[in-house]
Amino acid sequence: MPLITIIGAGPGLGLGIARAFGRRGFTVALVARTQTTLDSLAQTLAAEGIAAHGFAADIGRPDTVATAVRSIKDTLGPIDVLEFSPADPSLAHVDVLEVTMENLQPQLDFYVGGALNAVGAVLPDMIEAGTGTGTVLITTGGGSISPMPFLGNVNIAAAGLRNWALNLHTALKPKGVYVAHMGITALIGGGHPDAEPDVIAEALARLHDERRLSELHYVAYNG
């Protein structure tokens, strides 16, 4: 069975992504900070007939991410799809007029640095396989595409991550690895039917199915 690894798995979008790919026959590796949360998600998925396993790691600590990826490959086999969508609510967001290097650097370290570490742990194997099946999906807030001034420091980090994903798409396409970015402008689970986690996750999974677009701006306005 193909394997997807979800970096930043949680009970909202992460669970929706696991379901979307699980329905496509994927085994799911869930990565987040807390093992008890991961075990609960894996049990939920198992009850739905989806094979899922949790591997604890902190995206802010590169060594733990590298260890988790090694454990996933040793336990479940090669990673066919890596999805990166972690969030850290403890990182304060500030208005664009209040951005400083002090409040920007943690955002860059978490989102850009975290992606560099996580994606870097799987890309060599995907490139070596060269089968046209390896996929990297990078998910951010929609501010990476259409900036929101009240998220001034977050937007800078997300836009940098988006830029890197788009460059990877171009550089890796000839090597048989598909990379795509999804920016989500929506209050996930906020009441709009198109903003439900399972609906957004299905749109993300279709990017993998079709392997064409470098980017999808997913918009679902509430109210």
Secondary structure, DSSP 8 states (H G I E B T S, - for coil): --EEEEET--TTHHHHHHHHHHTTT-EEEEEES-HHHHHHHHHHHHHTT--EEEEE--TTSHHHHHHHHHHHHHHH---SEEEE----TTS----GGG--HHHHHHHIIIIIIHHHHHHHTTHHHHHHH-SS--EEEEEEEGGGTS--GGGHHHHHHHHHHHHHHHHHHHHHGGGT-EEEEEEEEE-TTSS-GGGSHHHHHHHHHHHHHH---SEEEEEE---
